Amino acid sequence: MRIDPTDAAALLDPVATYAKAREDSAVATMEVPGLGTLWIVTRHEQAREVLTDPRFRLARESYAMRPDGLPDTPNLGEMDGQDHARLRRLAAPAFTARRIAEFRPKIEGTVERLLDDRAETFDLLTDFAHPMPIEVICDLVGIAEEERPMWRRVGIAVASGQGQAFQEAIPEVVAGAKAAVARARAEPSGGVLADLVQTEATDDEIVVLVWHLVLAGQVPGNLIANAVAALLDNPTEIERMQEDPARAVEELLRWCTPQLLTVPRFTTEDVEIGGVPIPKGERVTVSMLSANRDPAVFPDPDRLDVTRTPGPHLAFAHGAHFCLGAALARLETEVALTTLFTRFPGLRLAADPVRVPDPGNWRLATLPVRTA
């Protein structure tokens, strides 16, 4: 099946689009302007294989949306092999489950503060879901308070994921990251930066890592917005979610992950995926959403069930490139959802949410809610 990236109906309802593609074949295709054919793996078994098979390699040009203005240094999403392992090893200690769990009180404080004094009607996406992760990233990285107004402003632009505002934010992010690295070297004060400047990582590598954290740090915001929309559309799940929020988060990750596609990989030789031959040198990506709705792995996959026994979803990818910030994203989402529905038990939609027709992400443009 060929997926049309210009078909707004298909982009606004990727669940139905990928369900048809997955039923038809393990691999769909999409013609991307300027890039050519993108081969999209739709089924869970083949998706896991591609994400661990060394015949599918990342390359600098695989990150098609890499913005201008960043140091000429690849980030974790553009690297394979020893270089990737080295840089990931340097950053990994900050993202262990135990260290992230210790960060819970700060996340709870941030969530409570953002929910204080909310008007009866507000846009949950722009007033809460998007600002929250940038505050958390600033705390985690160790951004000084006097530098945070810029990070808050550009964080919203980065959350947009595209367009002029996104491009214009890059120089400020880079300049801010360079200033933060210099400050961390001169006056270590805690946070990821304080740890990274003590490692072998170069300043350029640290700056790109900070950019990677800022960019990836917006995923929980889109996930939280998707999750709230899903729960409000399935209100019987809200109380069940509160009974076991960690389990509920896993189901929401499976059911409404905002990332539709992984970073493309290149075939290093002729390959076959689920009986579909793909020549050497082609771009191959995995549809996380499609794999997570594969009925061969998840019974009744289109039903949201927050008490479902967690299965092997691919919301954080798989293999060597499994998301470094997975524990943080899980905790942010859990704290955000439990606090939100505890503070506002009568929360409901104030108007229909609006989705962005984006071939790479399943995300909202607005999420207007009423608290009572």
Sequence and secondary structure as in RCSB ss.txt:
>XXXX:A:sequence
MRIDPTDAAALLDPVATYAKAREDSAVATMEVPGLGTLWIVTRHEQAREVLTDPRFRLARESYAMRPDGLPDTPN
LGEMDGQDHARLRRLAAPAFTARRIAEFRPKIEGTVERLLDDRAETFDLLTDFAHPMPIEVICDLVGIAEEERPM
WRRVGIAVASGQGQAFQEAIPEVVAGAKAAVARARAEPSGGVLADLVQTEATDDEIVVLVWHLVLAGQVPGNLIA
NAVAALLDNPTEIERMQEDPARAVEELLRWCTPQLLTVPRFTTEDVEIGGVPIPKGERVTVSMLSANRDPAVFPD
PDRLDVTRTPGPHLAFAHGAHFCLGAALARLETEVALTTLFTRFPGLRLAADPVRVPDPGNWRLATLPVRTA
>XXXX:A:secstr
 EE TT HHHHH HHHHHHHHHHH SEEEEEETTTEEEEEE SHHHHHHHHH TTEE  GGG TT  TTS S   
GGG  HHHHHHHHHHHGGGG HHHHHHTHHHHHHHHHHHHTT  SEEEHIIIIITHHHHHHHHHHHT  GGGHHH
HHHHHHHHHH SHHHHHHHHHHHHHHHHHHHHHHHHS  SSHHHHHTTSS  HHHHHHHHHHHHHHTTHHHHHHH
HHHHHHHHSTHHHHHHHHSHHHHHHHHHHHH SB B   EEESS EEETTEEE TT EEEEBHHHHHT TTTSSS
TTS  TTS      TT  GGGS TTHHHHHHHHHHHHHHHHHH TT EESS  EE   SSB  EEE EEE  
